[in-house]
Every structure is written in C-alpha cells, then in structure tokens.
Amino acid sequence: MYGRISTLPPEWYTSALTLLRCGTGTGTGTGLRSTANEAADALQLLTSAREAVDRGQHDQALELYGRLVSDHPDLALAEYGRIGRAMMLYQDEEVVMRGAAEVHAALAALLYAERPNLALRAEEEWNLACLFDTRYSDLVWVQTNKHWPPRMIAALQKFLTLS
C-alpha cells in the first residue's frame, strides 16, 4: 500500500494531490495551477531526498526532507517527508536508543511497510527488538499496551505476516 511513489506517472500525483490538498483545488483555474506547481515542487524535493539517501548524503537528505515538510505541509507528499526525516533522525540517534525494544519494533514495521527496498534493515531492527522484548510479535498486546496509531498497527501486522 505504501510503496515507492515513483511507480505511478507524475500526472497521477498532480491530480491526486490537487484533490487531497486542504482547502484548495476546487476553485478557479489559478488555484489548480498553483497546486500543480506546488505538487511538482514537492515531488522534486522528495525525489532529490531519496536520491541523496541512496548516495549516502544523509545531511543533504535530512535537509531536503525538512524542506518538503516545511514548504508543503498541507500536501499528502509531506507525509513521506515526515517519515523520511524521522528515519534519518532515528539513524543519527540509533546508538543512544539501542535497547529500546519499542523503537526497534516500530522502525522495523515502518521500514517494511514504507520502504520495501530496506526489508533487510527492517529484519535487523526486528531482531534487535526481539532481543529485548518478544511481546512485540503479539499484535493484540501492542494494540492494548502500546496504543500505537492505526497506521503503525497496520504496518506491524504487514510485517508480522510478511505480506
């Protein structure tokens, strides 16, 4: 469900983002055009950030994800920026958080659901989580005791079933 967004044609994003944009896109042609330009700019920032990650330029990727979120907070693509930024920040703080089973379990689920190309990293994070607390493999326990948001529960369920 949350695969790489580059698999669909750019026209789809422009149309979809216009519909998802909060408070605009239903008025005159001017709003539609500015929304299309904003969507194209946001998509370019996201693409550039992902390319920076692939090149190992983590500081640049963090800056680009941050710009995507701050410049286009009301576009659906900003959610990808928030996720990318969170993963970049987590990697910077990973050493400090070693041993926090919930952090590792959440990251494993999120990586598996949002970044299929990082499935091996997701498995590594899961192994770390299970070293400290095996209860995260029980979806009902996580729902009851950890109160994760529905999106994270869905990601964990997808990871646990490896679907």
N, C-alpha and C positions, 0 to 999 in steps of 0.2 A: 504494500500500500504506500509506503514512504520511500520508494526507490529514488535513484538519482533523477533529478528533474530534467536533465538534458536529453532524456529519451523521447520527449514529445516535441513536435515542431514549435518554434517560437511564437507563431501566430496563436496557438492554443493558450499560451501563457498570457499574452496580451489580453485576449478575450476573457479568460478566467479571472485574471487579476482585476480587470475592469469591473467585473461583477462582484468580486469579493471585497473590493476597496470600500472602506467605511465612508458613507455619506456622499460619494460622488459616483459618476459613471452613468447616472440615469438622466442627466440634464442635457444641456446643449452639446453640440459637437466639440466645443472648446474643452470641456471637462474630459471628454473621451480622449481627445488628442493628448492632453497633458497627462492623463492617466497612462496612456500607452507609452509616452516618453518616459514617465517615471518607472513603469514596469520594465522597460528595456534597460534603463539605467540600473535598476535593482538586479536584474538578471545578469548584467555585465559584472557588477560587483560580486555577486555570488560565484559566477564562473571564475573570475580572477582569484577570489579567495581560495576556491578549491584547487585551482592550478598552483597557487603558492604552497598549499599544503603538500601537494604531490611533489613539488620541487624541494620540499624541506624548509621553506622560508616561512617559519612559523610566526615570527613577529609581523611580517607583512600580511599573512593570512588573518591574524588576530585584528590588525588594523582595518582590513577590508571588511571582515565580518562586522566589526563595530560600526563602520560607516554605513553598511547596509541597514543595520538596526536603527541607527540614529537618523539617517536621512530618509528612510522609508518605513517608519514604524507601523503604518496602517495597511501595508501590503502583506499579503499572505507569504510572500518570499522572505519577509523579515523573520518569520519563524525558523526558516532554515539558517538564517544568520545567527539567531539566538542559540540554536543547537550547535552550530559550528563554533561559535565563540565559547560556549560553555565547555565543549570538548577540548578546545585549545587551552583554556584556563585550567581545566582539570589536569591536563597533561603537565602543565607548569607546576601544579601543586601536588602532583601524584605522590612524590616521595613523602610529603607531610601527611598525606591521607592513607598511607599504607596501613592495612589492618582494619580499615573501616569497611566492614562487610557490605553495608548498605550502599556505600558509594560504588564499590566494585560491582555489585549486583545490578544496580541501576545503570551504570555505564555499559555493562555487558548487554543488557536488554536494549538500551538505546542504540548502541553501535550496531547490533544485529538488525534491528528494525529500520534504522535510518541510514546506515552506511553498510550495505551488504558487502562492499569490497573490503571492509575491515572485520570480516567474520572471524578471522583467526585472532585478532586483537580482542574481540568480544569473548571468545573462548578463554583466552588468557585471563581476562578480567573476571570471568565466571569462576575459573579455578581459584583465583585469589579470594573471591567472596566465599567460596565453599570451604576454604581452609579455616576461615574464622567463624562461619555460621552457615550450616547446611539448611536452615529453615527457609532460606530464600527460594529453594526449589519447590516449596509448597505455596502455590498461588493464593489459596484461601488465607493462609497465615499472613502473607504480605498484605492482602486486601484488608484484613481485620486489624492487624497490629501496626502496619506502617502507613496506612492511609495515603498511598500513592495516588496520583491523579489517574483518571481512566486511560489516558494515552500511555502512561508508563505501565499500567497493568496490562494493557493490550500488547505492548512491546515485550514485556516479560513473558506473557503467555505464548507469543510467537517464538520467542527464544526457547522456552522450555519445550515446545512441541517441534522446534526446528522446522517451522513451516515458512 
